[in-house]
Amino acid sequence: MNRRKISMLTASFIIGGVIPHTCREMSRLEVTRHNISSPLLPESFDGMKIVHLSDLHNKVFGKHNAPLLRLIYAEKPDIIVMTGDMISHDAPNTAEFLELVRRLCGVCTVYYVNGNHELSDLDEDEFEYVAETLASYGAVCLDNDYADIVRGKSEIRLCGLCYTAEYYRGVREYKRGWKAFMLTDMIDYIGVKDPNVYTVLLAHNPLDFDIHAEWGADLSFGGHVHGGLVRLPLVRGILSPERRLLPKYKEGVYRIGNSFLIASRGLGRFRIHNPPEIVSVTLHREK
C-alpha cells in the first residue's frame, strides 16, 4: 500500500470516526459531584448544595437547554453559582442564555461573576443590557462584591473576583503585556478577607488559586481552563487558554492548607475526551 492510500485511509478514519465521536461527546453532559468538609463551616450550613456552571459560551443543549435544566433540577441546589464566560461574541444565542438564567432563578438564587469573554466581547450597551436583564430575574452579580447568606444565627459569605484582561495571559492586546496577579492586587479588588466568616470565592480564572488561598478563601470556584481542552489518560487536560501545556489547575478539587478549589471543565467550546460538566458540591461541617 502506497503512502497516498495510507494517508487517505487515515483521513477517512479521522473524518468518519473521531470527528463524529467528538461532536457527540461535546453535547454529552456529565454531573460531577464533590463533598467539601471544613470545621469552619457553620453547623447550620451542613449539607448545603451548590451547583456550579461555567464557560457555557452561549452553547445550547437540546431544545431551550432542556437536558441541562433537567440535570440541574435533579440536583436540588440551595444556590447556583456561575463563574464567567457564559457568553461569547461569536455565538448567537444570548437570548437562550438569558432564558436559561430566568428558569434557574425559579429554582434558587443564582450568583455570578463575569469572565474575560463578557468583559472583552460585549460592547458597553450589550454588557449593560445583559446585566440589567439578569438582575431583573433575580440573579446576583458579585463582580468585586460580596453577599452574605444567613441560616439561623450563622452566615457564610460569597465573594466575587472580576479583574481586567491584562491578568489573563495571552488575551488579545495583552498577549505581550500580561501582568501576574498578586495578593496586593486581590486586596485592591475585593479587600481583606474576614477571618471569622466562612468565605466562598467566585473567580473565573482558577490559575490564581495560590493567591486565592493566600488571601484566605475557604472554597474557590473557577472555570476558564475548559478542563485542559484535550484530556488524556493520567495527565488529563493538556492545554490552557493561554496556550500553556499541562495547566496546574484544570478540573476537580485542589487543596492548599485549609483552602479548596473546585475547577470546572465548563460547558461550551471545542473539546476532546472532555465532556461538558455540571459541578454539584455539598458542604459539610467537619466534626
C-alpha positions as a printed Julia matrix, in Angstrom:
287×3 Matrix{Float64}:
   0.0    0.0    0.0
   1.49   3.35  -1.04
   1.73   6.44   1.12
  -1.13   8.17  -0.65
  -3.55   5.35   0.14
  -2.36   5.24   3.75
  -2.95   9.0    4.04
  -6.43   8.66   2.53
  -7.32   5.83   4.92
  -6.05   7.84   7.88
  -8.07  10.88   6.83
 -11.16   8.72   6.36
 -10.73   7.28   9.86
 -10.48  10.75  11.38
 -13.44  12.16   9.44
 -15.61   9.06   9.75
 -14.81   8.1   13.35
 -13.02  10.59  15.55
 -14.84  13.76  14.48
 -18.41  12.35  14.89
 -17.42  10.9   18.27
 -16.03  14.27  19.36
 -19.18  16.08  18.21
 -21.4   13.68  20.18
 -19.2   13.98  23.24
 -19.37  17.79  23.15
 -23.09  17.52  23.88
 -22.89  14.67  26.42
 -23.43  16.4   29.73
 -21.85  14.97  32.87
 -22.64  15.78  36.5
 -19.58  15.7   38.75
 -20.26  15.62  42.49
 -17.87  16.68  45.24
 -18.07  16.85  49.04
 -16.14  19.6   50.81
 -15.66  19.46  54.58
 -14.43  22.2   56.88
 -14.52  22.77  60.64
 -15.03  26.47  59.83
 -18.39  25.9   58.13
 -21.25  26.87  60.46
 -23.3   23.87  61.54
 -26.48  25.32  60.05
 -24.87  25.09  56.58
 -24.02  21.39  56.89
 -25.44  19.71  53.78
 -25.78  22.88  51.72
 -25.64  22.08  48.0
 -24.12  24.36  45.37
 -24.4   23.78  41.61
 -21.54  25.34  39.66
 -21.79  26.31  35.97
 -19.01  27.86  33.92
 -17.86  28.63  30.37
 -21.11  28.0   28.54
 -20.02  30.32  25.7
 -23.67  30.57  24.57
 -23.89  26.86  23.81
 -27.42  25.44  23.81
 -28.12  21.83  24.83
 -31.16  20.43  23.09
 -34.31  22.5   22.77
 -34.06  25.54  25.05
 -31.41  23.81  27.19
 -33.91  21.23  28.41
 -31.29  18.49  29.1
 -29.11  20.95  31.02
 -32.03  22.21  33.09
 -33.24  18.69  33.83
 -29.88  17.68  35.3
 -29.63  20.87  37.38
 -33.18  20.45  38.72
 -32.33  16.87  39.75
 -29.51  18.13  42.0
 -31.95  20.28  44.03
 -29.37  23.01  44.71
 -29.63  25.56  47.5
 -27.78  28.08  45.32
 -26.33  28.14  41.8
 -23.04  29.87  41.01
 -21.71  30.82  37.57
 -18.04  31.7   37.1
 -17.91  33.54  33.8
 -17.6   33.16  30.04
 -21.24  32.16  29.82
 -21.45  34.45  26.75
 -19.19  34.74  23.69
 -19.14  37.23  20.84
 -19.01  34.5   18.19
 -22.17  32.68  19.31
 -25.69  33.93  18.52
 -27.61  32.53  21.48
 -27.52  35.27  24.11
 -31.32  35.14  24.34
 -31.12  31.41  25.08
 -28.61  32.07  27.87
 -30.83  34.73  29.4
 -33.81  32.38  29.28
 -31.69  29.67  30.93
 -30.87  32.0   33.82
 -34.51  33.08  34.12
 -35.51  29.46  34.62
 -32.65  28.78  37.04
 -33.71  31.75  39.16
 -37.04  29.97  39.58
 -35.17  27.18  41.39
 -32.94  29.17  43.76
 -30.77  32.27  43.86
 -28.14  32.48  41.11
 -24.85  34.26  41.89
 -22.33  35.04  39.17
 -19.14  36.78  38.16
 -18.13  37.8   34.65
 -15.17  36.28  32.83
 -12.79  37.56  30.2
 -15.27  36.98  27.36
 -18.07  39.05  28.89
 -15.59  41.84  29.55
 -13.83  41.66  26.17
 -16.59  40.56  23.78
 -19.57  42.7   24.75
 -19.74  46.38  24.0
 -20.96  48.69  26.75
 -24.61  48.63  25.67
 -24.69  44.82  25.33
 -22.99  44.35  28.69
 -25.45  46.7   30.39
 -28.44  45.0   28.75
 -27.32  41.53  29.89
 -26.55  42.77  33.41
 -29.92  44.52  33.76
 -31.82  41.54  32.39
 -30.09  39.1   34.75
 -30.77  41.41  37.69
 -34.46  41.61  36.73
 -34.63  37.81  37.0
 -33.05  37.91  40.47
 -29.5   36.84  39.56
 -26.88  38.5   41.77
 -23.68  39.84  40.2
 -20.73  39.61  42.6
 -18.09  41.34  40.47
 -15.69  42.6   43.19
 -18.54  42.5   45.68
 -19.99  40.07  48.2
 -23.27  38.73  49.55
 -23.93  37.08  52.89
 -26.17  34.01  53.16
 -27.83  33.64  56.55
 -29.16  30.47  58.16
 -30.4   30.8   61.7
 -27.85  32.86  63.6
 -24.95  31.98  61.29
 -23.79  33.2   57.91
 -21.35  32.44  55.12
 -20.04  34.93  52.59
 -19.91  34.73  48.79
 -17.25  36.97  47.24
 -16.7   37.59  43.55
 -13.42  38.5   41.85
 -13.57  40.09  38.4
 -10.36  41.62  37.07
  -9.28  43.24  33.81
  -7.95  41.39  30.76
  -4.31  42.26  31.47
  -4.23  39.47  34.09
  -5.29  36.83  31.55
  -2.1   35.6   29.92
  -2.43  35.6   26.14
  -5.7   37.51  25.85
  -5.72  39.76  22.79
  -3.91  43.04  23.38
  -2.25  41.61  26.48
  -0.5   38.73  24.75
   2.78  40.51  25.39
   1.84  42.86  28.22
   0.43  40.28  30.64
   0.63  41.02  34.36
   0.94  38.42  37.11
  -1.91  38.6   39.62
  -0.62  39.16  43.14
  -2.11  39.21  46.64
  -1.89  43.01  46.69
  -3.99  43.1   43.51
  -6.6   40.83  45.05
  -6.86  43.02  48.15
  -7.19  46.07  45.9
 -10.09  44.4   44.09
 -12.08  42.85  46.95
 -10.47  43.91  50.22
  -9.15  41.84  53.11
 -10.87  38.56  53.91
 -12.76  38.43  57.21
 -11.12  35.52  59.1
 -14.28  34.92  61.14
 -16.59  34.26  58.17
 -16.53  31.11  56.01
 -15.97  32.58  52.55
 -16.75  31.11  49.13
 -14.93  32.86  46.27
 -16.19  33.0   42.69
 -13.27  33.78  40.35
 -13.25  32.92  36.67
  -9.55  32.06  36.47
  -8.53  29.11  38.7
  -4.87  29.51  37.74
  -4.72  32.15  40.5
  -5.65  29.64  43.2
  -2.33  30.1   45.02
  -3.3   33.76  45.51
  -6.88  32.88  46.48
  -5.55  30.53  49.16
  -3.06  33.1   50.41
  -5.91  35.63  50.64
  -7.81  33.13  52.8
 -10.64  31.82  50.62
 -12.15  28.74  52.24
 -13.58  27.49  48.95
 -12.99  28.84  45.43
 -14.91  28.1   42.24
 -13.42  28.7   38.79
 -13.52  27.66  35.13
 -11.64  29.3   32.25
  -9.28  26.38  31.5
 -12.01  24.19  29.94
 -10.58  21.11  31.6
  -7.41  21.48  29.58
  -9.31  21.25  26.26
  -7.94  17.8   25.35
  -7.94  15.19  28.11
  -5.54  12.26  28.07
  -5.15   9.32  30.47
  -3.11  10.06  33.61
  -2.26  13.71  32.78
  -5.87  14.7   31.98
  -6.15  18.19  30.41
  -3.12  19.26  28.42
  -3.72  22.85  27.28
  -4.86  26.12  28.87
  -6.45  29.11  27.06
  -3.07  30.83  27.5
  -1.59  28.17  25.15
   0.39  26.69  28.03
   0.86  22.94  28.37
  -0.34  21.0   31.41
  -2.06  23.78  33.37
  -1.71  23.4   37.12
  -5.42  23.77  37.95
  -7.81  22.43  35.32
 -10.55  20.21  36.76
 -11.68  18.72  40.02
 -10.73  19.52  43.61
  -7.42  21.04  44.76
  -6.28  21.98  48.23
  -3.71  24.35  49.72
  -3.77  24.31  53.51
  -7.39  24.91  54.54
  -8.36  26.37  51.15
 -10.13  24.3   48.5
 -10.54  24.97  44.78
 -13.13  23.42  42.51
 -12.24  23.9   38.86
 -14.97  23.17  36.33
 -14.28  21.75  32.87
 -17.03  24.06  31.66
 -19.89  23.53  29.26
 -19.07  25.04  25.87
 -16.38  25.29  23.22
 -14.48  22.59  21.33
 -13.17  19.74  23.5
 -11.78  16.22  23.04
 -12.39  13.37  25.55
 -13.67  16.18  27.74
 -17.49  16.16  28.11
 -19.3   19.32  29.26
 -19.63  19.4   33.02
 -22.15  20.43  35.65
 -20.49  20.53  39.08
 -22.51  19.75  42.21
 -20.88  20.43  45.58
 -22.19  19.53  49.02
 -20.71  21.35  52.02
 -20.19  19.55  55.3
 -19.17  20.73  58.72
 -16.15  18.71  59.77
 -16.64  17.47  63.3
